[in-house]
């Protein structure tokens, strides 16, 4: 009998489904843990960076504050040294101090005969008289019927001086020295000023510290016109100019005639600083049918508080008597201090710019 083969059945064990579920849950938990760790790491990095940024900001603010303090100290030290320098040097080395600067000036109404015009300049003169000029500065409205006082500050060359003068508490007319190698560029710093004028260097009788490009009595009309044209190009919004030094130039009829021809051509009005009592500014103004402006008082011939304040009182007296007055000072610390502290003295006056004078 043949033996019957016994075939063994293969049995496959099935893993329970609950084990699969457990593994899936474990994977999910691990993923969540990893995600939580990543989030935690991100938060930690953010917090660390935020602290660094905050710390950096504080350090930057601290550095900026220190820089400002250092700059203020440097400016204060520089101004102190500058003011001490002006006290020590002879006045004639810095400014043209003549006897006439100590005298008050009140122009009288004098009729002056116009001189006949030469044939070679007759056509140009007629053109100047009839030519319509653009208005660069519209006169600001007069607010009151009070006497008017215009305080002009000559020799302005720095933004630091401008800022101090703008904080005096009332209007002052800043007269800006043109650019030189000594003064630097003064053309940019005037752009935001509501009003200013140009302090034009002219030849003096006895003066060693002459500015570059000073006008001289022997200059030709072409030289003078070129210089005036340069001023118009540098200061397109300026309409008024006054002489820096200039005792020799403003006495010279021929030189002043050339200057007034050029000033009228480029729409400038001349204000006479009256560094000499022999100035022919009034004669030239009448010849060229231009308004004549002249200072009445110099404020700071002496850098002394009481002296400057007394000069200011003189200017106030003239303004009350005539209806208006012009006083000239300089951007010395002591002058600015007097102007700031003398504000109560000016309560009966209206402080104006030069272009608001009633005789324009």
C-alpha positions as CSV (number, residue, x, y, z in Angstrom):
1,X,0.0,0.0,0.0
2,X,1.4,3.3,-0.9
3,X,1.9,5.7,1.8
4,X,-0.4,8.8,1.7
5,X,1.6,12.0,1.6
6,X,0.7,14.3,4.3
7,X,0.8,17.9,3.2
8,X,1.4,20.5,5.9
9,X,-0.8,23.6,5.7
10,X,1.1,26.8,5.8
11,X,-0.2,29.0,8.4
12,X,0.3,32.9,8.2
13,X,0.0,34.9,11.3
14,X,-1.8,38.1,10.9
15,X,-0.6,41.0,13.0
16,X,-3.3,42.5,15.0
17,X,-4.6,45.8,13.7
18,X,-4.2,47.5,17.1
19,X,-0.4,47.2,16.7
20,X,-0.5,49.2,13.5
21,X,-2.5,51.9,15.1
22,X,0.0,52.1,17.9
23,X,2.9,52.5,15.5
24,X,1.0,55.2,13.6
25,X,0.3,57.1,16.8
26,X,3.9,56.9,17.8
27,X,5.0,58.3,14.5
28,X,2.5,61.1,14.8
29,X,3.7,61.8,18.4
30,X,7.3,61.9,17.2
31,X,6.4,64.3,14.4
32,X,4.6,66.5,16.8
33,X,7.5,66.4,19.2
34,X,9.9,67.3,16.4
35,X,7.6,70.1,15.2
36,X,7.3,71.4,18.8
37,X,11.1,71.3,19.1
38,X,11.5,73.2,15.8
39,X,8.9,75.8,17.0
40,X,10.7,76.1,20.3
41,X,14.0,76.5,18.6
42,X,12.5,79.2,16.3
43,X,11.0,81.0,19.3
44,X,14.3,80.9,21.2
45,X,16.2,82.2,18.1
46,X,13.7,85.0,17.7
47,X,13.9,86.0,21.4
48,X,17.6,86.0,21.3
49,X,17.7,88.1,18.1
50,X,15.0,90.4,19.5
51,X,17.1,90.9,22.6
52,X,20.2,91.5,20.4
53,X,18.2,94.0,18.2
54,X,16.9,95.8,21.3
55,X,20.3,95.9,22.8
56,X,21.7,97.2,19.5
57,X,19.0,99.9,19.3
58,X,19.9,101.0,22.9
59,X,23.6,101.1,22.0
60,X,22.8,103.1,18.8
61,X,20.7,105.6,20.8
62,X,23.5,105.9,23.3
63,X,26.1,106.4,20.7
64,X,24.0,109.0,18.9
65,X,23.4,110.9,22.2
66,X,27.2,110.8,22.9
67,X,28.0,112.1,19.4
68,X,25.5,115.0,19.8
69,X,27.0,115.8,23.2
70,X,30.5,115.8,21.7
71,X,29.4,117.9,18.7
72,X,27.8,120.5,21.1
73,X,31.0,120.6,23.2
74,X,33.1,121.1,20.0
75,X,30.8,123.9,18.8
76,X,30.7,125.6,22.2
77,X,34.5,125.3,22.5
78,X,35.0,126.6,19.0
79,X,32.6,129.6,19.6
80,X,34.4,130.4,22.9
81,X,37.8,130.3,21.1
82,X,36.4,132.4,18.3
83,X,34.9,135.0,20.6
84,X,38.1,135.1,22.7
85,X,40.1,135.6,19.5
86,X,38.0,138.6,18.5
87,X,38.5,140.1,22.0
88,X,42.3,139.7,21.7
89,X,42.9,140.8,18.1
90,X,42.9,144.4,17.0
91,X,39.5,145.3,15.6
92,X,41.0,146.7,12.4
93,X,42.4,143.2,11.6
94,X,38.8,141.9,11.3
95,X,36.5,144.7,10.3
96,X,37.0,148.2,8.9
97,X,36.4,150.4,12.0
98,X,36.4,154.0,11.0
99,X,35.3,157.0,13.0
100,X,32.1,157.2,10.9
101,X,31.0,153.8,12.2
102,X,30.5,155.4,15.6
103,X,28.3,158.1,14.3
104,X,24.6,157.7,13.8
105,X,23.3,158.6,10.3
106,X,19.9,160.1,9.5
107,X,19.5,160.9,5.8
108,X,18.0,164.2,4.9
109,X,15.7,164.8,2.0
110,X,18.0,166.5,-0.4
111,X,17.2,167.1,-4.1
112,X,20.2,166.1,-6.2
113,X,20.6,167.0,-9.8
114,X,21.0,164.0,-12.1
115,X,24.2,164.2,-14.1
116,X,23.9,164.0,-17.9
117,X,24.3,160.5,-19.2
118,X,27.2,159.8,-21.6
119,X,26.3,159.0,-25.2
120,X,27.9,155.5,-25.1
121,X,25.8,154.5,-22.1
122,X,22.6,156.4,-23.0
123,X,20.8,153.4,-24.7
124,X,21.7,151.0,-21.9
125,X,20.6,153.5,-19.3
126,X,17.2,154.0,-21.0
127,X,16.8,150.3,-21.3
128,X,17.5,149.9,-17.6
129,X,15.0,152.6,-16.7
130,X,12.2,151.0,-18.7
131,X,13.0,147.3,-18.4
132,X,10.5,145.3,-16.3
133,X,12.3,143.4,-13.6
134,X,11.1,140.2,-11.9
135,X,10.2,140.4,-8.2
136,X,12.4,138.0,-6.2
137,X,11.0,138.8,-2.8
138,X,7.5,139.8,-2.3
139,X,7.4,142.3,0.6
140,X,5.7,140.7,3.7
141,X,2.6,142.5,5.0
142,X,3.1,145.1,7.7
143,X,1.2,143.9,10.7
144,X,0.9,147.1,12.8
145,X,1.2,150.8,12.7
146,X,4.1,150.7,15.1
147,X,7.5,152.2,14.2
148,X,9.6,149.8,12.2
149,X,13.1,148.5,13.1
150,X,15.2,146.4,10.7
151,X,18.3,144.8,12.4
152,X,20.9,143.6,9.9
153,X,23.5,141.1,11.0
154,X,26.6,141.3,8.7
155,X,29.4,138.8,8.1
156,X,27.2,135.6,8.5
157,X,29.2,132.6,7.2
158,X,28.1,129.5,9.1
159,X,24.9,127.5,9.7
160,X,25.7,127.6,13.5
161,X,25.4,131.5,13.4
162,X,22.2,131.3,11.4
163,X,20.6,128.9,13.9
164,X,21.5,131.2,16.8
165,X,20.2,134.3,15.1
166,X,16.9,132.5,14.1
167,X,16.4,131.8,17.8
168,X,16.7,135.4,18.9
169,X,12.9,135.7,19.1
170,X,12.2,138.1,16.3
171,X,13.2,139.0,12.7
172,X,16.7,139.9,11.9
173,X,18.0,140.3,8.3
174,X,21.1,138.1,7.8
175,X,23.7,139.6,5.4
176,X,25.7,136.6,4.0
177,X,29.4,136.9,3.0
178,X,30.0,135.3,-0.5
179,X,32.1,132.1,-0.7
180,X,35.8,132.4,-0.4
181,X,38.6,130.0,0.6
182,X,38.4,131.4,4.1
183,X,34.6,131.5,4.5
184,X,33.7,128.3,2.6
185,X,30.5,128.0,0.6
186,X,27.6,130.0,1.9
187,X,25.3,129.4,-1.0
188,X,23.6,126.2,0.2
189,X,22.9,127.3,3.8
190,X,20.5,130.2,2.8
191,X,18.0,128.1,0.8
192,X,15.6,127.6,3.7
193,X,15.9,131.2,5.0
194,X,12.7,133.3,4.8
195,X,14.9,136.4,3.8
196,X,18.5,137.3,3.5
197,X,20.8,139.8,1.7
198,X,24.4,139.7,0.4
199,X,27.3,141.3,2.2
200,X,29.4,142.6,-0.8
201,X,33.2,143.1,-0.1
202,X,34.4,146.5,-1.4
203,X,37.8,148.3,-1.1
204,X,38.6,150.0,2.2
205,X,41.0,152.8,3.0
206,X,42.9,151.2,5.8
207,X,42.2,147.5,6.2
208,X,44.5,144.5,6.1
209,X,42.0,141.6,6.2
210,X,40.5,142.1,2.7
211,X,38.3,139.3,1.5
212,X,39.0,137.5,-1.8
213,X,37.3,139.0,-4.9
214,X,36.8,142.4,-3.2
215,X,35.7,145.1,-5.6
216,X,38.3,147.8,-6.2
217,X,37.9,151.4,-7.6
218,X,40.1,150.6,-10.6
219,X,38.0,147.6,-11.7
220,X,36.4,148.0,-15.1
221,X,32.7,147.9,-15.6
222,X,33.0,144.4,-17.1
223,X,34.8,143.1,-14.0
224,X,32.2,144.6,-11.7
225,X,29.3,143.4,-13.8
226,X,30.8,139.8,-13.9
227,X,31.0,139.8,-10.1
228,X,27.4,141.0,-9.7
229,X,26.2,138.4,-12.2
230,X,28.0,135.8,-10.2
231,X,26.1,136.9,-7.1
232,X,22.8,136.6,-8.9
233,X,23.8,133.1,-10.0
234,X,24.9,132.1,-6.5
235,X,21.9,133.7,-4.7
236,X,18.9,133.6,-7.1
237,X,16.5,134.7,-4.4
238,X,18.5,137.7,-3.0
239,X,17.4,141.2,-3.9
240,X,19.4,143.4,-1.4
241,X,23.1,143.8,-0.9
242,X,25.2,146.0,1.4
243,X,28.9,146.8,1.4
244,X,31.4,144.9,3.6
245,X,34.1,147.5,4.5
246,X,34.2,149.7,1.4
247,X,35.1,153.2,2.7
248,X,37.3,153.8,-0.3
249,X,35.0,152.3,-2.9
250,X,31.7,153.9,-1.8
251,X,33.4,157.4,-1.8
252,X,34.5,156.9,-5.4
253,X,31.9,158.3,-7.8
254,X,33.1,156.4,-10.9
255,X,33.4,153.1,-9.2
256,X,29.9,153.4,-7.6
257,X,28.4,154.4,-10.9
258,X,29.7,151.2,-12.5
259,X,28.4,149.2,-9.5
260,X,24.9,150.7,-9.6
261,X,24.6,150.1,-13.3
262,X,25.4,146.4,-12.7
263,X,23.1,146.2,-9.6
264,X,20.2,147.6,-11.5
265,X,20.8,145.2,-14.4
266,X,20.7,142.2,-12.1
267,X,17.8,143.5,-9.9
268,X,19.7,144.2,-6.7
269,X,18.9,147.1,-4.3
270,X,21.9,148.6,-2.5
271,X,21.9,149.3,1.2
272,X,24.6,151.7,2.3
273,X,26.5,150.5,5.4
274,X,27.9,154.0,5.7
275,X,31.5,153.0,6.5
276,X,32.3,156.5,5.4
277,X,30.3,159.8,5.7
278,X,31.5,160.7,2.2
279,X,29.6,157.8,0.6
280,X,28.0,158.7,-2.8
281,X,25.4,155.9,-2.4
282,X,22.5,158.4,-2.2
283,X,23.6,160.3,-5.4
284,X,23.9,157.0,-7.3
285,X,20.5,155.7,-6.1
286,X,18.8,158.9,-7.3
287,X,20.6,158.8,-10.6
288,X,19.5,155.3,-11.3
289,X,16.0,155.8,-9.9
290,X,16.5,153.3,-7.1
291,X,15.5,153.4,-3.4
292,X,18.2,154.6,-1.1
293,X,18.7,152.6,2.1
294,X,21.3,153.4,4.7
295,X,22.1,152.2,8.2
296,X,21.4,154.5,11.1
297,X,23.4,152.8,13.8
298,X,26.1,150.3,14.2
299,X,25.4,148.2,17.3
300,X,28.6,146.5,18.3
301,X,31.6,148.7,17.6
302,X,32.5,147.7,21.2
303,X,31.8,144.2,22.4
304,X,30.3,145.2,25.7
305,X,26.7,144.4,26.8
306,X,25.9,147.9,28.0
307,X,27.4,149.6,25.0
308,X,25.5,147.3,22.5
309,X,22.2,147.8,24.4
310,X,22.7,151.6,24.5
311,X,23.2,151.5,20.7
312,X,20.1,149.5,20.3
313,X,18.2,152.1,22.4
314,X,19.5,154.7,20.0
315,X,18.1,152.8,17.1
316,X,14.8,152.5,18.9
317,X,14.8,156.3,19.4
318,X,15.4,156.9,15.7
319,X,12.7,154.5,14.7
320,X,10.2,156.2,16.9
321,X,11.2,159.6,15.6
322,X,11.3,158.8,11.9
323,X,8.9,155.9,11.7
324,X,11.7,153.4,10.8
325,X,15.4,152.7,11.3
326,X,18.1,150.3,10.3
327,X,20.7,149.0,12.8
328,X,23.7,146.8,11.9
329,X,25.4,144.3,14.1
330,X,27.6,141.1,13.8
331,X,27.1,137.5,14.8
332,X,29.1,137.8,18.0
333,X,27.9,135.9,21.0
334,X,27.6,139.1,23.0
335,X,25.5,140.8,20.3
336,X,23.1,137.8,20.1
337,X,22.9,137.8,23.9
338,X,22.0,141.5,23.9
339,X,19.4,141.1,21.2
340,X,17.8,138.1,22.9
341,X,17.7,139.8,26.3
342,X,16.5,143.2,25.0
343,X,13.3,141.9,23.6
344,X,11.2,143.8,26.2
345,X,12.7,147.1,24.9
346,X,11.2,146.4,21.5
347,X,7.6,146.0,22.6
348,X,6.6,149.3,21.0
349,X,8.2,148.5,17.6
350,X,7.6,146.1,14.8
351,X,10.7,144.2,13.9
352,X,10.9,143.8,10.1
353,X,13.1,142.6,7.3
354,X,14.8,145.1,5.0
355,X,12.2,144.5,2.2
356,X,9.4,145.7,4.5
357,X,10.8,149.2,4.9
358,X,8.1,151.8,4.0
359,X,10.4,153.9,1.8
360,X,10.9,151.0,-0.8
